[in-house]
Amino acid sequence: MRVLHFFKTYLPDTTGGIEQVIFQLCEGGPAHGVQGEVLTLSPDPVPERVRVAGHEARRARQDLFIASTGFSRQAFGMFSEMARNADVIHFHFPWPVMDVVHFLTRHGRPAVVSYHSDIVKQRALLTLYRPLMNHFLNSIDRILVASPNYQRSSAVLQPYANKVEVIPYGLDRAAYPQCSPAKLEYWRQRVGPRFFLFVGVLRYYKGLDSLLDALRETGYPLVIVGSGPREAALRAKAERLQLRQVQFLGRLDDEDKACLLQLCHAMIFPSHLRSEAFGISLLEASMYGKPMISCEIGTGTTFVNLHGTTGLAVPPTEPLALREAMRTLWDDSELASRFGANAKARFEQLFTAERMCAETARVYREVVAQRAL
């Protein structure tokens, strides 16, 4: 079975949670009889075809990028061509241009959409987009959501309950590099023997302003891995607050990130808006057996991180609550170890790439069979 994934960004141009999900589905699909390929946009699509590990991605030229939405005239023709050779189209929401392509190309293929997140930031534009969005979701054969938390809390999904299915995101531990002793020692010397870790793109909804406020008048070391549009402002704030214990490392390669995941005391993930629908970094922390601190925002972050079981969940944008959670894990190593062990067990039960790929392949087969009736 051939599956075409369609989303506005992808590797190697960008990294993020949705890109990671698509990557895992494409890499794990062949074990379940599914061959995946990706169509995406790029401001510099040369070469047009790129090999990403064991699958291919094609890149249409991005003509415009406004309000977090990429536009491409070339994508319409490329999508039509690739859809003709696909058995299933797998869309990744939100991206309004995708809806337009879906309808104008009249591809006629069974279609699945991964509903990654509600539209949170562009509320004014959402009013204009809502009729198209509802028409799109009505036309899709199956809607996949990554957590029961998001399914329950998303008003958008309520009318489509009969075709929504929960399939948690998953990761493949074998795809992460083994850290050499020399590299581990390098990072141990650079960041210290004990620290909190944040990993992610530095965006508006990540809650890092609250985290920096929480660190005032404390000595808790924090390592921030990632870059993004908020990086300069966050660096300036840390400097203004004289937070000498905060290290901004920028975007790192996979081995360096794996070393820091292995070495950290705990993962802290203070996202405060529903744009953070799941939190792949929390999955990575679980995979490495680390306790977590996250915010209760009604999304998958507290499906991955169960309060009192795998870590602590605090109210969003409350620096004092974040500080208290950090104090708890810092001062009680036995509790932190117990949370970490629980997180790893929960990962093996629910969040492996193998489970995600098997369940998604089952959905592909079901929608194809339903269309054949």
N, C-alpha and C positions, 0 to 999 in steps of 0.2 A: 504494500500500500504506500502511495506517495502522498505526502502532506506538505502543503505550502504554508509557511508562517509569514505573516505580513505585519510589520510594525515600523514605526518612524525612525527608530535608531537600532543599531546592532554593532556587535564586534566586527572589526577591530576599532571602529571609529569611537565607540562609546562603551562604557561599562556601567552596569547598574543591575538592579534586581530583576527587571523584566528581561534584559539581555541574558542574565544567568539562567532564568527559567527556560527561555527558548533554546539556549545552548544545551542544557541538560536533556531537554526533550529530543533534540536532534541527535545528540550523541548516544542516548540510551534507547532510542527508537528501534534501531535494527534488531536488537535482541527480541523485540516483540513484533517483528515483521513490518516495521514502519520506517520508511526512508524520508527524512525531512530535509527541506531546503528553505532558505530565507530570502525574502525580498524586503529591502529596506531603502532608506534615503541616505544620501551622503553629500556634503558640500563639495567633496573632491572625489568623485567615484572613478578613480583611475588606480588600478584596473577595475573594470566593472564587476568581474567575477573574482571572488577571493575564497580561498580555502580556509575554513575555520575548523581546526582539528580534523574530524572525519566527515564534515559536511560542507556544502557550498552555500555561499551567500552572494546574491546579486544586488548591486547598488544603483538605484536611479538617482539622477542628479536632483538635488534639493534646490529649488528656485527661490524659495522664500521661507523664512521662519518667523512667525508672529504668534504671540500668546501661547507659547509652548507647543505650537503646531507647525510641522514642516509641510510644505507644499511642493509638488513635483508634477509637471505635465508628463514627463517621461514615464512615470510610474503606471499610468493607465495602460499604455501599450504593453509594458513589461509584465504587468499583472495578468492581462488577458492571455498573453503567450504562455506564461507559467501555469496559470489556472487550467488551461486545456490539458496539461499533462499531469494534473493532480487529481487524486481521488477525494481529498478533503481539503478545505481551506481552513486554516486556523488563524483567526484574527486575534489581536491583542489590544484591548481597550484600556484607556481612552485615547482616541485619535480621530477627530471628526472627518479628516480627509479619507480615512479608511472606509467610512460609511458611504461616502460619495463614490469611491472606486467600486465598492461592492455592488451598488445599484446600477451605476452607469455601464459597467462592463458586462452585466447580465451573464455571469460566469456559469450559473446553473449547477454548481457543485454543492454537495453537503457542506455545511459551514458550522464551525465551532468557534466560540469566542472565549478567551480567558479574560474575565472581568477583574482587572488588577486593582482598580481604584475608582471611587467616585471622582467626579470633577469637583475640586474644592476651591481652587484659587480663582478660576475664571467664572465667577458666579453670574456676572452680567451677560457674558457670552453664552453661558449655559441656558439662559432663558430663550435665546434665539435658536440654540442647537437642540433643545429638548425634543421638538417634534421629529427631527431627523434621527436623533438617538433612539427614541422609542420605536420608530419605524424599523430601524436597524435591528434592535434587540428582538422585536417581534418576528423578524424574518429569519433569525438564526436558529439552527436546529437544537443546539445545546449551549448553555452558558456555564462555564466553569469558574468557581470562586475558591480561593485558597484556604478559607477558614469558615467554620460555622459562625464565628463572631461577626465576620463581615456580612455574611448572608443575612443574619438577623438584624444588623444595624443599618443596612443600606436601604433607604426608601426607594431607590431606583429599582432594586431587584425584586421588591415585593410582588409586583404584578406578574412576574415570570417564574414564580416559585415552582411551577410544575415542570420546568425544564432547567432549573438550576441544580448543579451537582457540586459538592464539595470535594476537591482533590487538593490536598496540601502540597505546597512546593516541596521539592526534595533536592538533596545534594549527593554527590558521589565522592566519598572520602578518598577513593583511589585516584581521583583526578587532581587531588591537591598534592603538591610536591613534598617529599621528605626533606626535612631541614638538616643540613650537614652540621656536625658539632661545631665547626669553625664559624658558620653563619649564626648559629644560636649564641655562641659566646660573643660574637661581634655585637649582636643586639642586646645581650645581657649587659655588656659594658656600656653601651650607648644610652639605653633607656632605664637601666637600673633593674634590680632583682624583683621588684614588686610594683605593679602599676595597674590602673584602670585603662581600658582600651575602648576607643570608638573607631569604627570602620564605616565609611560611607561617603557618598557624594555630599559636599557641603552645600545643601539647599536650604531654602527658607523654612521648611517644615521639620527639620531635623532636631529642633529644640536645643541647639548648641549655645544659644545666648543664655538660656536658663542654666545650662550646665556650667558655663563659665561663672555665672553669678553664684552658683552653689559652691564653687571652689574658693570663694573669697574667705580669707582668714582660716584657711585649712592648708595642710601640707600634702594632701593626697595627690600623687603624681598621675597625670593623665597624658596618654599618647593618642593623638588624633591622626588617623590614616585616611587620606583622601583629599581630593581637591574639588573645586566647584565655585559657583558664583558668589558664595558668601565668604570665601576664604580670606580675602583681604580685610573685610570688616571684622571677622572673628579674630584674626591676628592682632588687629589694632585694639580690639577690646581687651584681649588678654594682656597686651602691653600696658594699656591704660589701668587695668586692675592689678598690674604687677604680679601676674600669675607665673612666676618663674618655673613652677613645676609642670607647666603645660608644654608639650612638644608637638608641633605641627610637622609631620613628616611628608605631607603631600601624597601623591599617588605612588604606590610601590608595586613591584612585580609580585608574582604569586608566591615565590619562595619566601621573600621578606615578610609578606603578610602572614603566611603560614607560621613563620617563626614567632611573630608577635602574638598570634592567636594561641600558640603553644605556651608562651611565656607569661601571658597576662594573668593577673589575679582574678579579674572579672571583666565582663563586657558591660559597658554602659551605653544605652541607646535611648536618648531622651526625646524622640520624635513626639510632637505635640498636636499634630493635625492629621485628619483622616487621609491625607495624601500618602501617608505611610501606612500602606494596607497590610503589610506582613512583616518585613524586616529580614532580608536574606542574611544580614550580619548576625542576627540572633540565631539563625540556623547554624551558621559557622561556629558560633560560640558553643552551641549545644553539641555539635559534632566533635569539638575538642574538649568537651566535658567541663565547660566553664559556667559559673553562676552568672546571672544576668540582672541588670536593672533596666526597666523600661517604664513607659507611662501607660496608664489605662485610658485609651482613646476609642475603645469599642471596635478595634480592628484585630488583625491577626497577630499583632505584637504580643498580646496577652493570651493568645492561643499557643504560641511557641513558648513564651515565658509565663508559666503558671505561678501566680503569686503564692509564696509560701511553699512551693514545691521545687521549682527550678531557679528561683530568684525572687526578686521583689518588684512589685509594680506600684507606682506612685501617681498622684494626680499630675496632669500636664501643667507646665509653666509654673511650677512651685519649687523654686530653688531650695528652700529649706527642707522640703520633703526629699528631694534628690540628695542633699547633703546627709540627711539622716540615714538614708538607705546605703549610701557609700560608707558611712561610719559603721553601720551594722556589719557589712561584709568585710570591712577592713579589720575590725576588732575581733570578729568571731570567725577564725579560720576553719574551725570544725563545721560550722553552719555553711560557710562558703563551699567547702569540699562536698558536703552532703547535697547541696543544691546542684553542684556541678555533676555529680554522679547521677542524680535524677535527670538532669538535662540530657546527658548522653544516652541514658536508657530510653528516654522519650524520643530522642532523635531516631534511634534504631527501630523503634516501634512505628513511628508515623512519618518521618521526614526524609527517608532515603530517596535518591533519584530513581532507584529500581521500582519502588512502590508508585511514585508519581508517573513514571513512564508506562508501567503496566496498566494503571487505572485509566490513563489518557488514551492508550491504545484500545482499551475496551470501549471507550466512548466513541472513538473513530469507527470501530466496527459496527457499533449500534446505529450510528446515524446513517452510515452507508446502507445498512440493512433496512432501515426504516424508509429511506428514499426509494428502495427497490420494490417496496410493497405496492 
